Amino acid sequence: MGIVDFILNLAGLLLWVNWRAAALDPLSRAAPATLAGTLRRAEPRRARPWHFLAGIGALLLVRAFFYANLAPALEWTPRLDLVATQLAFPSDLRAFGRTLGWMTLYSALSFALTLAVFFLWLLLFSLVGGGGPDSFFLVRLVRLHLGRVERWPGWAKLLLPLVGGALLWLGMSGPLVALGLLPQPGSWWARLGQAGLMGLSAYTAWKYPLALLLGLHLLGSYVYFGPHPIWRYAHEAARRVLRPLAALPLRVAKMDLAPVLGLALIFLVMRLVEEGLPLGAGYRVPGLADCFRMTTR
C-alpha cells in the first residue's frame, strides 16, 4: 500500500505541475488580435486549468474511499513520516464513516507533504543555482513554481525551510493534538521547541536531490554523455555544494574524491540528525525524533 500511495501522490503532483503551467500560460489568456484569431480551432481543445485542480480533488477523495475499505481489511495503518515524529491514522472496519474521515484527512495531508517536499527540492535547486539556458526544463520549473522566492537572496532561501516549517507546525499542531494524532506538548515552550525541530526536519528533504546532483557530477566527470544542459547544470551546482571541501587535498592523480566524500557526508550527517548517535553504555546523542519525544508529556 505504501508504494500505491506514493504513486498516487506522484500522479497528484503531475496534475499540480500541469495546473501551474496551464494557469500561467500567456496564450491561454491572450485575446485574439485579428478576425482569423476568433475562428474556432480544428484541433482538440486543451484542458483548462480548473480541470487539473478538479482532478487533484477527485484523486484525493477517491483514494480516501478505497483506503477506508482496504486499510482495515489489510490491517494497514497509514502513517505520515515527518522525520521528527510520525502521524498514525486509525482505521476500523466496524466504523466506516469515521474511518473514511480519517482516510480523507490522511489523503489530503499525504499529498500536502509530497507538495512540500517538491517545493523544498525546487528551493534547493534555486539555492545552488546550477545555471543553464532559460529553455532548460529545471530552470523553468524553478521559476514557475517559486515565483518571487526565486529572486530572494541566498540567506533568505536558506532560512525559509526553518521558518516556514516552524510556522506551519505552530498552525497545525493544535488541531492535530485535538484530534488525538499527537500527544499534548508539556508547555508552550515545548510547542515552540517542536516547531523548531519540524523546521530543522525540512532540511532532511534535501539529501536526495543533493545526492542526485553530486552523482550526476561524478558520472559526467568520467563519461561524456553529450552537450545536454543537465550535465552543465549538475557540474556547476555540484561545485557550489562542494565548495566547503575545496581546501582539502582530495585529488589523487586525475581522480577527484570530493564528490565521493560529499555523498558520504550528506548521508552520514542526515542519518545522525534524524536518528542520533549511540555512544554505548546507554548514552546517545539525540536525534530529531529523540528531541521531539522530550517535548511531550
C-alpha positions in Angstrom: 0.0 0.0 0.0 2.9 2.3 0.6 4.0 2.0 -3.0 0.5 2.6 -4.3 0.2 5.7 -2.1 3.5 7.0 -3.3 2.4 6.5 -7.0 -0.9 8.3 -6.4 0.9 11.2 -4.7 3.2 11.5 -7.8 0.1 11.5 -10.0 -1.4 14.3 -8.0 1.9 16.2 -8.2 1.9 15.9 -12.0 -1.6 17.3 -12.0 -0.4 20.2 -9.9 2.5 20.9 -12.2 0.2 20.9 -15.2 -2.2 23.2 -13.4 0.5 25.8 -12.7 1.8 25.6 -16.3 -1.7 26.0 -17.8 -2.7 28.8 -15.4 0.4 30.8 -16.3 0.4 30.1 -20.0 0.1 33.5 -21.7 -1.5 32.0 -24.8 -4.4 30.6 -22.7 -5.4 34.2 -21.7 -4.4 36.1 -24.9 -7.2 37.9 -26.7 -7.4 37.4 -30.5 -5.8 40.3 -32.3 -7.4 39.6 -35.7 -10.7 38.2 -37.1 -8.9 35.0 -38.0 -7.9 34.6 -34.4 -11.6 34.3 -33.4 -12.1 31.3 -35.5 -12.6 28.0 -33.7 -9.6 25.7 -34.0 -10.0 22.3 -35.5 -7.6 20.7 -33.0 -8.9 19.4 -29.7 -9.2 22.0 -27.0 -6.6 21.9 -24.3 -7.7 21.1 -20.7 -8.5 24.2 -18.7 -6.6 25.0 -15.5 -9.5 24.1 -13.3 -9.7 20.7 -14.8 -6.3 19.8 -13.2 -7.4 21.1 -9.8 -10.7 19.1 -10.1 -8.5 16.1 -11.0 -6.5 16.5 -7.8 -9.6 16.8 -5.7 -11.2 13.7 -7.3 -7.9 11.8 -6.8 -7.7 12.6 -3.1 -11.4 11.8 -2.5 -11.5 8.5 -4.5 -8.3 7.1 -2.9 -9.6 8.1 0.5 -12.7 5.9 -0.2 -10.6 3.0 -1.3 -8.2 3.4 1.7 -11.2 3.4 4.0 -12.2 0.0 2.6 -8.8 -1.6 2.2 -6.9 -0.3 5.3 -9.0 -2.3 7.9 -9.1 -5.4 5.7 -5.3 -5.3 5.1 -4.5 -4.2 8.7 -2.7 -1.3 7.2 -2.2 1.9 9.4 -1.4 4.9 7.2 1.4 6.9 8.6 3.0 10.3 7.7 6.7 10.4 8.3 7.6 13.9 9.4 11.2 12.9 10.4 10.9 14.3 13.9 7.6 12.4 14.5 5.0 10.3 12.8 1.3 10.7 12.5 -0.7 7.4 12.5 -4.3 7.4 11.2 -6.5 4.8 12.8 -8.9 2.6 10.8 -11.8 0.4 12.0 -13.8 -1.9 9.8 -16.8 -1.5 12.1 -17.0 2.3 11.8 -16.7 3.0 8.1 -17.8 6.7 8.4 -15.2 7.5 11.0 -12.5 5.6 9.0 -13.5 7.5 5.8 -12.9 10.7 7.7 -9.5 9.7 8.9 -8.5 8.4 5.4 -9.7 11.7 3.8 -7.5 13.6 6.2 -4.6 11.3 5.6 -5.1 11.6 1.8 -5.0 15.4 1.9 -2.1 15.6 4.3 -0.1 13.0 2.4 -0.4 15.0 -0.8 0.4 18.2 1.0 3.6 16.6 2.3 4.5 15.5 -1.2 3.9 19.0 -2.4 6.0 20.5 0.4 8.9 18.2 -0.5 8.6 19.2 -4.1 8.9 22.9 -3.2 11.8 22.1 -1.0 13.6 20.4 -3.8 12.9 23.4 -6.1 14.2 25.7 -3.4 17.4 23.8 -3.2 17.9 23.9 -7.0 17.3 27.7 -6.8 19.8 28.0 -4.0 22.7 26.1 -5.6 21.8 27.7 -9.0 23.5 25.4 -11.4 22.9 27.7 -14.3 21.8 26.6 -17.7 19.8 28.2 -20.5 16.3 29.6 -19.9 15.0 26.8 -22.1 16.3 24.1 -19.7 13.3 22.5 -18.0 14.6 22.6 -14.5 15.3 26.3 -14.7 11.8 27.0 -16.0 10.3 24.7 -13.4 12.0 26.6 -10.5 11.0 30.0 -11.9 7.4 28.9 -12.5 6.7 27.4 -9.0 8.9 29.6 -6.8 7.9 32.9 -8.4 9.2 35.8 -6.3 11.1 33.5 -4.0 13.5 32.7 -6.8 14.7 36.3 -6.6 15.3 36.3 -2.9 18.9 36.4 -1.6 20.6 33.2 -0.8 20.5 33.6 3.0 16.7 34.1 2.9 16.2 31.0 0.8 18.4 29.0 3.2 16.3 30.1 6.2 13.0 29.6 4.5 12.6 25.8 5.4 13.3 26.5 9.0 11.0 29.5 9.4 8.3 28.1 7.1 8.3 24.7 8.7 8.2 26.1 12.2 5.2 28.4 11.4 3.3 25.6 9.6 3.8 23.4 12.6 2.6 26.1 15.0 -0.6 26.4 13.0 -1.2 22.6 12.6 -0.1 21.2 16.0 -3.1 22.4 17.9 -5.7 20.7 15.6 -3.6 17.6 15.4 -3.4 17.4 19.2 -7.2 17.9 19.4 -7.7 15.1 17.0 -5.6 12.8 19.1 -2.9 12.4 16.4 -0.2 14.0 18.6 0.5 13.9 22.3 0.0 17.2 24.2 3.2 19.1 24.5 4.4 19.8 28.0 4.1 23.6 27.7 4.0 26.5 25.3 7.8 26.5 25.2 7.7 22.8 24.4 5.4 23.6 21.4 7.9 26.2 20.2 10.7 23.6 20.5 8.6 21.2 18.4 8.1 23.9 15.8 11.9 24.4 15.7 12.5 20.7 15.3 10.0 20.5 12.5 11.7 23.4 10.8 15.0 21.6 11.0 13.4 18.4 9.7 12.6 20.2 6.5 16.3 20.3 5.6 16.4 16.5 5.5 14.4 16.5 2.3 17.5 17.9 0.5 19.6 14.8 0.9 18.2 13.1 -2.2 18.5 16.0 -4.7 22.0 16.8 -3.3 23.0 13.1 -3.9 21.5 13.3 -7.4 23.4 16.4 -8.3 26.7 15.0 -6.9 26.1 11.6 -8.6 25.5 13.3 -12.0 28.6 15.4 -11.5 30.7 12.3 -10.6 29.3 10.4 -13.5 29.7 13.2 -16.0 33.3 13.8 -14.9 34.4 10.5 -16.3 31.9 9.7 -19.1 30.9 12.1 -21.8 27.1 11.9 -22.4 26.9 14.8 -24.9 26.1 18.5 -24.6 22.8 18.2 -22.8 22.2 21.1 -20.3 21.6 18.7 -17.4 25.4 17.9 -17.3 26.4 21.6 -17.2 23.8 22.3 -14.6 24.9 19.3 -12.4 28.6 20.3 -12.7 28.1 23.9 -11.7 25.7 23.0 -8.9 28.0 20.4 -7.5 30.9 22.8 -7.4 28.8 25.1 -5.3 27.8 22.3 -3.0 31.4 21.1 -2.6 32.9 24.5 -2.1 33.5 23.9 1.7 35.7 20.9 0.7 37.8 22.8 -1.8 40.7 23.4 0.7 41.1 19.6 1.3 43.6 17.6 -0.8 41.0 15.3 -2.3 42.5 15.0 -5.8 44.6 11.8 -6.5 46.2 11.9 -9.9 43.2 12.5 -12.3 40.6 11.3 -9.7 38.6 13.8 -7.7 37.3 12.3 -4.5 35.4 15.4 -3.4 32.0 14.2 -4.8 32.5 10.8 -3.1 33.3 12.5 0.2 30.4 14.9 -0.3 28.0 12.0 -0.8 29.2 10.2 2.3 29.0 13.3 4.4 25.5 14.1 3.3 24.0 10.7 4.2 26.1 10.5 7.4 25.1 13.9 8.7 21.4 13.3 7.7 21.4 10.0 9.5 22.9 11.5 12.6 20.4 14.3 12.6 17.5 12.0 12.1 18.4 9.1 14.4 21.1 10.4 16.7 24.4 8.8 17.6 24.6 5.9 20.1 27.7 6.2 22.3 27.4 2.9 24.2 26.5 2.2 27.9 23.0 3.6 27.3 24.2 7.0 26.2 23.4 8.6 22.9 23.5 11.9 21.1 19.7 12.6 20.5 18.3 12.9 17.0 15.3 14.9 15.9 12.9 12.2 16.9 14.5 11.8 20.4 14.3 15.6 21.0 10.7 15.7 19.8 9.8 13.0 22.4 11.4 15.0 25.1 8.9 17.9 24.4 5.8 15.7 25.1 4.2 14.9 28.4 
